[in-house]
Amino acid sequence: MNIWKKGPKSSRSMDNATKSEGKPFIERVTPQAAIPGGEISVFGKGLVSNGNSRPTVRFGEQPGSVLLSSSNRLIVRVPEGVVSGDLVVDTGSAVTSPTAVAVGILLTDTLHPVASPAIDAAGNVFSTFSGSRGQKVPVSVFKIDSQHGVKPFVSDLMNPTGLAFDREGMLYVSSRMEGTIYQVTPEGRVSTYAEGMGVATGLAFDQTGNLYVGDRTGTIFKISPDRQIFVFATLEPSVSAYHLAFGQAGNLFVTGPTTSSFDNVYRISPDGAVSRYYHGLGRPQGMAFDAAGNLYVAGSLSGHRGIVRLTPGGAAELFVSGYNIVGLAFTPRRSMIVATNNSLVELFLGIEGQPLLQSSRK
């Protein structure tokens, strides 16, 4: 079911009726999705009572923190533990009709992702406990099933970073400490796939089975199915990581935060030509495409943090509000998994992600 129910429509007749009745109403909420801690703006009329006292904004029965209030605009922080996205504004003398907001459900807060999670064909979510540089942790990769059960999947990998599945259902994990790419079977057996990848971070497969690896010091490597390694493209070094995602027409999209507050999303053609796809995001990191060709990027837009949606036409909007987001992925159940630097959150948005790589098995 699509949760994007629209709030009360603004019209002259409704405006006049509201003025005569003195009842507040909500015109719109932006963005219409958030994870706990994210900030949203509520626009409407009569959102503050005549006494100018600060209103109460509730998500279901749980109040959020009102950071700014005026008669026609509120800024609200989404509280932890929200179970309902029905938002109302209570001025103390009247309550608005509810407006739907998509609020993330916490899956786990005991991880340390530094890039986007990976989703297998069955909808299981895989994410890392990456640790600080040189830190070896007991469990490197966790598996979260569709019932939100969190289980250890891979141990003894140093600083696991990027994750990607191939068309056979094998998981690939980069180690930024070792410069090694590991291959993991569905049963969790680990073997070395490639070495010497520099500070290996982002991973992505193209439709013909080539694996691309982002070395954050400035190189995008291409590894063919027979494990020949090529330099595919070079970019400005990143202060943290390269993040990779394939879009339509075989173009590879890359982000890599620098010291600038207005970073680029790069597009690299199948022949390795680098161009700037979008300029102006703050600290862009993990990415994912939906089936319509929209690109979602973890980062900030005009100082507002969360997940930014870039349309094929180049328009940008803050789509999900939240802090410390490092990546995202779409599931087969039309939800979005959002990775922060210590958690995974699921948002039910009714959006179909870009189709996963199809298995070549007969």
C-alpha positions in Angstrom: 0.0 0.0 0.0 1.3 3.4 -0.9 1.6 5.6 2.2 1.7 8.9 0.3 -1.7 10.1 1.3 -2.1 13.8 0.7 -2.9 16.2 3.5 -5.9 18.5 3.4 -6.1 20.5 0.1 -5.7 24.2 0.2 -8.6 26.1 -1.5 -10.2 29.4 -1.2 -13.4 27.9 0.1 -11.5 25.9 2.7 -9.4 28.9 3.6 -12.5 31.0 4.2 -14.2 28.2 6.2 -11.1 27.8 8.3 -10.9 31.5 9.0 -14.5 31.6 10.0 -14.2 28.6 12.2 -10.8 29.5 13.5 -9.6 25.9 13.1 -6.0 25.3 12.1 -5.2 23.2 9.1 -2.1 21.7 7.4 -1.4 22.6 3.8 1.7 20.5 3.3 4.7 18.8 5.0 8.2 18.8 3.5 9.8 16.5 3.2 7.1 13.8 3.6 9.6 11.2 5.0 12.0 11.2 7.8 14.0 9.0 10.2 14.0 9.7 13.9 16.0 12.9 14.6 15.2 14.3 11.2 13.5 17.7 10.9 10.4 18.5 8.8 8.6 21.7 8.0 4.8 21.9 8.4 3.0 24.6 6.4 -0.5 25.7 7.0 -2.8 28.3 8.6 -3.6 29.0 12.2 -0.8 26.7 13.5 -0.2 28.9 16.5 -3.1 29.9 18.8 -4.0 33.5 19.4 -2.1 33.4 22.7 1.1 32.7 20.7 1.9 29.7 22.8 4.0 27.0 21.1 1.8 24.2 19.7 2.2 20.5 20.2 3.0 18.4 17.1 2.2 14.7 17.5 3.1 11.6 15.5 0.3 9.4 16.5 0.4 9.8 20.3 4.1 10.8 20.5 5.0 14.5 20.5 7.9 15.8 18.5 10.2 18.7 19.3 9.0 22.0 17.9 12.1 24.0 16.9 10.4 27.0 15.3 6.8 28.1 15.3 4.7 30.7 13.5 1.1 30.8 12.4 1.9 29.4 8.9 5.0 27.3 9.5 6.5 24.9 12.0 9.8 23.1 12.1 9.6 19.8 14.0 12.1 17.2 15.0 10.9 13.6 14.6 11.2 11.8 18.0 12.6 8.3 18.6 10.3 5.3 18.7 7.5 6.7 16.5 5.1 4.0 15.4 2.6 6.2 13.6 3.1 8.7 10.8 -0.2 10.4 11.3 0.9 14.0 12.1 -1.4 16.5 13.8 -0.9 20.0 15.2 -2.6 20.8 18.5 -2.7 24.6 19.2 -4.2 24.1 22.6 -7.6 25.2 21.4 -8.0 23.1 18.3 -6.4 20.2 16.5 -5.7 19.8 12.8 -6.8 16.9 10.7 -4.0 14.3 10.4 -1.5 14.3 7.6 0.5 11.3 6.6 4.3 11.4 7.1 6.5 8.4 6.4 8.6 7.7 9.5 11.4 5.1 9.6 11.2 2.0 11.7 14.4 1.1 13.5 15.8 -2.3 12.5 19.0 -2.2 14.6 21.2 0.4 16.2 24.2 -1.9 16.9 26.0 -1.6 13.6 28.7 0.7 12.1 27.9 1.1 8.3 30.1 3.4 6.3 28.3 2.9 3.0 25.0 1.6 1.6 23.6 -1.7 2.6 23.1 -4.5 0.1 19.9 -6.3 -0.6 19.6 -9.9 -2.0 16.9 -11.2 -4.3 14.9 -12.5 -1.3 14.9 -9.1 0.4 17.4 -9.8 3.1 19.5 -6.8 4.1 23.3 -7.0 4.6 25.3 -4.3 6.4 28.6 -3.9 8.1 30.2 -3.2 11.4 33.2 -1.4 9.9 35.0 -0.1 12.9 37.8 2.5 13.0 40.7 2.1 10.7 42.8 -1.0 11.7 40.1 -2.2 14.2 39.2 -5.9 14.0 35.7 -6.6 15.2 34.0 -9.9 16.1 31.4 -9.7 13.3 32.1 -7.9 10.1 28.8 -8.3 8.2 25.3 -8.8 9.5 22.2 -10.2 7.8 18.8 -8.8 8.6 15.9 -10.9 7.3 12.4 -9.7 6.3 11.2 -10.3 9.9 13.9 -7.9 11.1 16.0 -10.6 12.7 19.6 -9.6 12.9 22.2 -12.4 12.6 26.0 -12.5 12.2 27.0 -13.4 8.7 30.7 -12.9 8.2 33.5 -12.6 10.7 37.2 -11.6 10.7 37.2 -9.1 7.8 39.2 -5.9 8.6 37.3 -2.7 8.0 34.5 -4.0 5.7 33.3 -1.1 3.7 31.4 -1.5 0.4 28.9 -4.3 -0.4 27.5 -5.5 -3.7 25.8 -8.7 -5.0 26.5 -10.3 -8.4 23.9 -12.0 -10.6 24.7 -15.4 -9.0 23.8 -14.1 -5.5 27.4 -13.9 -4.3 28.2 -11.0 -1.9 31.3 -8.9 -2.4 32.9 -6.9 0.4 35.7 -4.4 0.2 38.3 -3.8 2.9 39.5 -0.3 2.9 42.4 -1.3 5.2 43.7 -4.1 3.1 42.7 -3.0 -0.4 41.1 -6.5 -0.8 37.8 -7.5 -2.3 36.3 -10.6 -0.7 33.7 -12.9 -2.2 31.1 -14.4 0.1 28.8 -17.3 -0.7 25.1 -17.4 0.4 26.2 -19.7 3.2 28.8 -17.2 4.5 32.0 -18.8 3.1 34.7 -16.2 2.4 37.4 -16.2 -0.3 39.7 -13.5 -1.7 38.5 -12.2 -5.1 41.0 -9.4 -5.8 43.8 -7.6 -4.1 45.8 -4.4 -4.5 42.7 -2.1 -4.8 44.3 0.8 -2.8 41.8 2.2 -0.2 39.0 0.1 -1.5 35.5 1.5 -0.7 32.5 1.5 -3.1 31.5 -1.5 -5.2 29.0 -1.9 -8.1 28.4 -4.5 -10.8 27.4 -3.7 -14.4 24.9 -5.8 -16.3 27.7 -7.9 -18.0 29.3 -8.9 -14.7 32.2 -6.5 -14.4 32.9 -5.3 -10.9 33.8 -1.7 -10.3 35.8 -0.7 -7.2 36.3 2.8 -5.9 39.8 3.5 -4.5 39.2 6.7 -2.6 42.7 8.0 -3.4 41.5 8.7 -7.0 40.9 5.6 -9.1 37.9 3.6 -10.2 39.0 0.0 -11.0 37.2 -2.4 -13.3 37.5 -6.1 -12.7 36.3 -8.4 -15.5 34.5 -11.7 -14.8 37.9 -13.5 -15.5 39.5 -11.1 -12.9 41.5 -9.0 -15.2 42.0 -5.6 -13.6 41.8 -2.3 -15.4 41.9 1.4 -14.5 38.5 2.6 -15.6 38.5 6.3 -14.6 40.3 8.8 -12.3 38.7 11.4 -10.0 39.6 13.8 -7.3 40.5 11.9 -4.1 37.8 11.6 -1.4 38.2 12.4 2.3 36.2 9.4 3.2 35.1 7.0 0.5 33.8 6.6 -3.1 30.3 5.4 -3.4 29.1 3.7 -6.7 25.8 3.0 -8.4 24.8 2.1 -11.9 22.1 3.9 -13.6 20.4 3.6 -16.9 22.3 3.3 -20.2 25.2 1.6 -18.4 26.5 4.9 -16.8 28.3 4.6 -13.5 27.5 7.2 -10.9 30.1 8.1 -8.2 30.2 10.3 -5.1 33.2 11.0 -3.0 33.1 13.8 -0.3 35.9 16.3 -0.5 36.8 19.2 1.7 34.3 21.3 -0.3 30.7 21.9 1.0 29.5 21.8 -2.6 30.5 18.4 -4.0 29.7 16.6 -7.2 27.8 13.6 -8.3 29.8 12.2 -11.2 28.6 10.2 -14.2 31.0 8.0 -16.0 30.1 6.6 -19.4 30.7 3.0 -20.4 33.9 4.0 -22.1 35.2 5.8 -19.0 34.4 9.4 -19.8 33.8 11.4 -16.6 31.2 14.2 -16.5 29.6 16.2 -13.7 26.0 15.0 -13.2 25.0 17.3 -10.3 26.9 20.0 -8.3 26.0 21.4 -5.0 25.5 18.5 -2.5 27.1 18.6 0.9 29.1 15.4 1.7 27.3 13.1 -0.8 27.7 9.4 0.1 25.7 6.3 -0.7 23.2 6.2 -3.6 20.4 4.1 -5.1 18.2 4.4 -8.2 14.5 3.8 -8.4 12.8 2.1 -11.4 11.8 5.5 -12.9 15.5 6.6 -13.1 15.5 9.0 -10.1 18.8 9.0 -8.1 18.7 9.1 -4.3 21.8 10.4 -2.6 22.7 10.5 1.1 23.9 14.1 1.7 22.7 17.6 2.3 21.0 20.1 0.1 21.1 23.8 0.9 22.1 22.9 4.5 19.3 20.4 5.0 20.5 16.8 5.7 19.1 13.6 4.7 18.5 11.9 1.3 18.3 14.0 -1.8 16.3 12.9 -4.8 17.7 13.9 -8.2 15.4 13.5 -11.2 16.6 12.5 -14.6 16.0 16.2 -15.6 18.4 17.4 -12.9 15.9 18.8 -10.3 16.9 18.2 -6.7 14.8 18.0 -3.6 15.3 16.8 0.0 13.2 13.6 0.0 14.1 12.1 3.5 15.1 14.1 6.5 17.7 12.7 8.8 21.2 13.0 10.2 24.4 10.9 9.9 23.0 9.0 6.9 25.7 7.2 5.0 23.7 5.1 2.4 20.5 3.6 1.3 19.0 0.7 -0.7 15.6 -0.3 -2.0 14.0 -3.6 -1.2 11.7 -5.9 -3.3 8.8 -4.9 -0.8 9.1 -1.3 -2.1 10.7 0.0 1.1 13.9 2.0 1.5 16.6 0.9 3.9 18.5 3.9 5.3 21.9 3.4 6.9 23.2 5.8 9.4 26.6 5.6 11.1 25.2 3.2 13.7 21.8 2.0 12.6 19.5 0.7 9.9 16.0 2.2 9.5 13.3 1.0 7.1 10.9 3.5 5.4 7.8 2.2 3.6 7.5 4.5 0.7 5.8 2.4 -2.0 8.7 3.1 -4.4 10.1 0.4 -6.7 13.8 0.3 -6.8 15.9 -0.3 -9.9 15.7 -4.0 -10.7 18.4 -6.1 -9.2 20.8 -8.0 -11.4 19.2 -11.1 -12.8 20.7 -14.5 -12.1 22.2 -16.2 -15.1 21.7 -19.6 -13.6 19.5 -22.0 -15.6 
